[in-house]
Amino acid sequence: MRRFGWLAAAVLLIGAGAGAETYLVYPNSVVTIQAAIDAATHGDVIELADGVFRGPGNYNIEYQGKQITVRSQSGNAANCIIDCAPVSPPHGDYHRIGFIFDSFEGPGAILQNVTIANGRALDT
């Protein structure tokens, strides 16, 4: 297991073979889900530790056309929650959603075993 430079101690990089990497992201970390996606390349896996992910970078998450997997590390969606509720005091951002798939991601963009709470559906 290697630590990933600028994400040290917040996201762990675990070798997944065949060039793909696995990133582990923890709730309440300075590293967000979006930051892990930004660092990932096609075929990588981002595992989310159990807990509640809140705040900027943990809602309105964009895959950016990448063929990656974001999933709960434990496989239990009830224990891995993306909470899109505004942080107090609210800043007028009421259009929060969990994940955005609008860049031709295709079938290789996978989201598994996470709960999205307090989000809003995006009408397209």
ChimeraX commands (.cxc) that place a marker at each C-alpha (Angstrom):
marker #1 position 0.00,0.00,0.00 radius 0.5
marker #1 position 1.39,3.39,-1.02 radius 0.5
marker #1 position 0.41,6.88,-0.01 radius 0.5
marker #1 position -0.46,9.23,-2.84 radius 0.5
marker #1 position 1.74,12.34,-2.58 radius 0.5
marker #1 position -0.38,15.43,-2.02 radius 0.5
marker #1 position -3.25,13.34,-0.71 radius 0.5
marker #1 position -1.06,11.77,2.01 radius 0.5
marker #1 position -2.93,10.32,4.97 radius 0.5
marker #1 position -6.28,11.25,3.48 radius 0.5
marker #1 position -6.45,8.97,0.47 radius 0.5
marker #1 position -4.55,5.73,0.35 radius 0.5
marker #1 position -3.47,4.30,-2.96 radius 0.5
marker #1 position -3.66,0.53,-3.17 radius 0.5
marker #1 position -2.24,-1.33,-6.18 radius 0.5
marker #1 position -5.03,-2.99,-8.14 radius 0.5
marker #1 position -2.97,-4.63,-10.86 radius 0.5
marker #1 position -2.92,-4.08,-14.63 radius 0.5
marker #1 position -2.19,-0.38,-14.21 radius 0.5
marker #1 position -5.45,0.37,-12.39 radius 0.5
marker #1 position -5.23,1.96,-8.96 radius 0.5
marker #1 position -7.58,1.94,-5.97 radius 0.5
marker #1 position -7.97,5.10,-3.90 radius 0.5
marker #1 position -9.45,5.02,-0.39 radius 0.5
marker #1 position -11.25,8.17,0.75 radius 0.5
marker #1 position -12.36,8.82,4.33 radius 0.5
marker #1 position -15.25,11.01,5.54 radius 0.5
marker #1 position -14.27,14.28,7.24 radius 0.5
marker #1 position -10.98,14.27,5.37 radius 0.5
marker #1 position -9.39,17.25,3.65 radius 0.5
marker #1 position -9.51,15.14,0.49 radius 0.5
marker #1 position -12.94,14.96,-1.08 radius 0.5
marker #1 position -14.54,12.42,-3.37 radius 0.5
marker #1 position -14.22,14.92,-6.22 radius 0.5
marker #1 position -10.48,15.33,-5.54 radius 0.5
marker #1 position -10.03,11.57,-5.76 radius 0.5
marker #1 position -11.95,11.49,-9.06 radius 0.5
marker #1 position -9.82,14.37,-10.35 radius 0.5
marker #1 position -6.69,12.30,-9.59 radius 0.5
marker #1 position -8.07,9.07,-11.05 radius 0.5
marker #1 position -7.68,7.77,-14.60 radius 0.5
marker #1 position -9.74,5.31,-16.63 radius 0.5
marker #1 position -10.09,1.95,-14.91 radius 0.5
marker #1 position -9.29,3.21,-11.40 radius 0.5
marker #1 position -11.46,2.45,-8.36 radius 0.5
marker #1 position -12.33,4.92,-5.62 radius 0.5
marker #1 position -13.43,3.25,-2.41 radius 0.5
marker #1 position -15.30,5.25,0.21 radius 0.5
marker #1 position -14.81,4.29,3.84 radius 0.5
marker #1 position -17.96,3.96,5.93 radius 0.5
marker #1 position -19.33,7.22,7.29 radius 0.5
marker #1 position -21.04,10.39,6.10 radius 0.5
marker #1 position -19.44,12.53,3.38 radius 0.5
marker #1 position -20.49,16.20,3.54 radius 0.5
marker #1 position -19.50,19.59,2.22 radius 0.5
marker #1 position -18.02,20.95,-1.02 radius 0.5
marker #1 position -16.37,18.26,-3.10 radius 0.5
marker #1 position -18.69,15.63,-1.64 radius 0.5
marker #1 position -21.81,16.67,-3.58 radius 0.5
marker #1 position -22.32,17.66,-7.24 radius 0.5
marker #1 position -19.60,15.11,-7.95 radius 0.5
marker #1 position -18.65,14.82,-11.61 radius 0.5
marker #1 position -17.04,11.77,-13.21 radius 0.5
marker #1 position -15.68,14.01,-16.02 radius 0.5
marker #1 position -16.14,11.34,-18.66 radius 0.5
marker #1 position -13.88,8.88,-16.81 radius 0.5
marker #1 position -14.52,5.15,-16.85 radius 0.5
marker #1 position -13.99,4.64,-13.11 radius 0.5
marker #1 position -15.76,2.94,-10.22 radius 0.5
marker #1 position -16.80,4.75,-7.06 radius 0.5
marker #1 position -18.01,2.36,-4.38 radius 0.5
marker #1 position -18.44,1.74,-0.69 radius 0.5
marker #1 position -15.39,-0.07,0.67 radius 0.5
marker #1 position -17.58,-2.22,2.93 radius 0.5
marker #1 position -20.21,-2.89,0.26 radius 0.5
marker #1 position -22.92,-1.70,2.67 radius 0.5
marker #1 position -24.76,1.30,1.21 radius 0.5
marker #1 position -26.46,2.04,4.54 radius 0.5
marker #1 position -23.04,2.77,6.10 radius 0.5
marker #1 position -21.64,4.94,3.27 radius 0.5
marker #1 position -23.66,8.13,2.87 radius 0.5
marker #1 position -23.23,11.11,0.58 radius 0.5
marker #1 position -25.13,13.89,2.41 radius 0.5
marker #1 position -26.01,16.72,0.03 radius 0.5
marker #1 position -27.71,18.91,2.67 radius 0.5
marker #1 position -26.48,22.49,2.91 radius 0.5
marker #1 position -23.99,23.14,5.67 radius 0.5
marker #1 position -25.19,25.67,8.25 radius 0.5
marker #1 position -25.64,28.50,7.60 radius 0.5
marker #1 position -27.06,27.79,4.15 radius 0.5
marker #1 position -25.44,29.70,1.32 radius 0.5
marker #1 position -28.34,29.58,-1.10 radius 0.5
marker #1 position -27.01,26.47,-2.87 radius 0.5
marker #1 position -30.15,24.34,-2.96 radius 0.5
marker #1 position -29.41,22.53,-6.19 radius 0.5
marker #1 position -27.15,19.94,-4.63 radius 0.5
marker #1 position -27.13,16.48,-6.12 radius 0.5
marker #1 position -24.96,13.48,-5.43 radius 0.5
marker #1 position -23.33,12.58,-8.73 radius 0.5
marker #1 position -23.42,14.07,-12.21 radius 0.5
marker #1 position -23.08,11.86,-15.28 radius 0.5
marker #1 position -23.18,14.29,-18.19 radius 0.5
marker #1 position -19.86,13.86,-19.99 radius 0.5
marker #1 position -20.51,10.70,-21.99 radius 0.5
marker #1 position -19.20,8.44,-19.22 radius 0.5
marker #1 position -20.62,5.20,-20.64 radius 0.5
marker #1 position -20.97,1.78,-19.01 radius 0.5
marker #1 position -17.50,1.87,-17.43 radius 0.5
marker #1 position -18.56,4.68,-15.06 radius 0.5
marker #1 position -19.87,2.76,-12.05 radius 0.5
marker #1 position -21.38,3.89,-8.75 radius 0.5
marker #1 position -21.95,1.07,-6.25 radius 0.5
marker #1 position -23.29,0.62,-2.74 radius 0.5
marker #1 position -23.59,4.22,-1.56 radius 0.5
marker #1 position -26.60,6.11,-0.21 radius 0.5
marker #1 position -27.28,9.62,-1.48 radius 0.5
marker #1 position -29.24,11.63,1.09 radius 0.5
marker #1 position -30.82,15.08,1.01 radius 0.5
marker #1 position -30.07,15.52,-2.67 radius 0.5
marker #1 position -32.13,16.84,-5.50 radius 0.5
marker #1 position -32.80,15.11,-8.80 radius 0.5
marker #1 position -31.43,16.96,-11.80 radius 0.5
marker #1 position -33.96,17.49,-14.58 radius 0.5
marker #1 position -32.46,17.34,-18.05 radius 0.5
marker link #1:1,2 radius 0.2
marker link #1:2,3 radius 0.2
marker link #1:3,4 radius 0.2
marker link #1:4,5 radius 0.2
marker link #1:5,6 radius 0.2
marker link #1:6,7 radius 0.2
marker link #1:7,8 radius 0.2
marker link #1:8,9 radius 0.2
marker link #1:9,10 radius 0.2
marker link #1:10,11 radius 0.2
marker link #1:11,12 radius 0.2
marker link #1:12,13 radius 0.2
marker link #1:13,14 radius 0.2
marker link #1:14,15 radius 0.2
marker link #1:15,16 radius 0.2
marker link #1:16,17 radius 0.2
marker link #1:17,18 radius 0.2
marker link #1:18,19 radius 0.2
marker link #1:19,20 radius 0.2
marker link #1:20,21 radius 0.2
marker link #1:21,22 radius 0.2
marker link #1:22,23 radius 0.2
marker link #1:23,24 radius 0.2
marker link #1:24,25 radius 0.2
marker link #1:25,26 radius 0.2
marker link #1:26,27 radius 0.2
marker link #1:27,28 radius 0.2
marker link #1:28,29 radius 0.2
marker link #1:29,30 radius 0.2
marker link #1:30,31 radius 0.2
marker link #1:31,32 radius 0.2
marker link #1:32,33 radius 0.2
marker link #1:33,34 radius 0.2
marker link #1:34,35 radius 0.2
marker link #1:35,36 radius 0.2
marker link #1:36,37 radius 0.2
marker link #1:37,38 radius 0.2
marker link #1:38,39 radius 0.2
marker link #1:39,40 radius 0.2
marker link #1:40,41 radius 0.2
marker link #1:41,42 radius 0.2
marker link #1:42,43 radius 0.2
marker link #1:43,44 radius 0.2
marker link #1:44,45 radius 0.2
marker link #1:45,46 radius 0.2
marker link #1:46,47 radius 0.2
marker link #1:47,48 radius 0.2
marker link #1:48,49 radius 0.2
marker link #1:49,50 radius 0.2
marker link #1:50,51 radius 0.2
marker link #1:51,52 radius 0.2
marker link #1:52,53 radius 0.2
marker link #1:53,54 radius 0.2
marker link #1:54,55 radius 0.2
marker link #1:55,56 radius 0.2
marker link #1:56,57 radius 0.2
marker link #1:57,58 radius 0.2
marker link #1:58,59 radius 0.2
marker link #1:59,60 radius 0.2
marker link #1:60,61 radius 0.2
marker link #1:61,62 radius 0.2
marker link #1:62,63 radius 0.2
marker link #1:63,64 radius 0.2
marker link #1:64,65 radius 0.2
marker link #1:65,66 radius 0.2
marker link #1:66,67 radius 0.2
marker link #1:67,68 radius 0.2
marker link #1:68,69 radius 0.2
marker link #1:69,70 radius 0.2
marker link #1:70,71 radius 0.2
marker link #1:71,72 radius 0.2
marker link #1:72,73 radius 0.2
marker link #1:73,74 radius 0.2
marker link #1:74,75 radius 0.2
marker link #1:75,76 radius 0.2
marker link #1:76,77 radius 0.2
marker link #1:77,78 radius 0.2
marker link #1:78,79 radius 0.2
marker link #1:79,80 radius 0.2
marker link #1:80,81 radius 0.2
marker link #1:81,82 radius 0.2
marker link #1:82,83 radius 0.2
marker link #1:83,84 radius 0.2
marker link #1:84,85 radius 0.2
marker link #1:85,86 radius 0.2
marker link #1:86,87 radius 0.2
marker link #1:87,88 radius 0.2
marker link #1:88,89 radius 0.2
marker link #1:89,90 radius 0.2
marker link #1:90,91 radius 0.2
marker link #1:91,92 radius 0.2
marker link #1:92,93 radius 0.2
marker link #1:93,94 radius 0.2
marker link #1:94,95 radius 0.2
marker link #1:95,96 radius 0.2
marker link #1:96,97 radius 0.2
marker link #1:97,98 radius 0.2
marker link #1:98,99 radius 0.2
marker link #1:99,100 radius 0.2
marker link #1:100,101 radius 0.2
marker link #1:101,102 radius 0.2
marker link #1:102,103 radius 0.2
marker link #1:103,104 radius 0.2
marker link #1:104,105 radius 0.2
marker link #1:105,106 radius 0.2
marker link #1:106,107 radius 0.2
marker link #1:107,108 radius 0.2
marker link #1:108,109 radius 0.2
marker link #1:109,110 radius 0.2
marker link #1:110,111 radius 0.2
marker link #1:111,112 radius 0.2
marker link #1:112,113 radius 0.2
marker link #1:113,114 radius 0.2
marker link #1:114,115 radius 0.2
marker link #1:115,116 radius 0.2
marker link #1:116,117 radius 0.2
marker link #1:117,118 radius 0.2
marker link #1:118,119 radius 0.2
marker link #1:119,120 radius 0.2
marker link #1:120,121 radius 0.2
marker link #1:121,122 radius 0.2
marker link #1:122,123 radius 0.2
marker link #1:123,124 radius 0.2
view
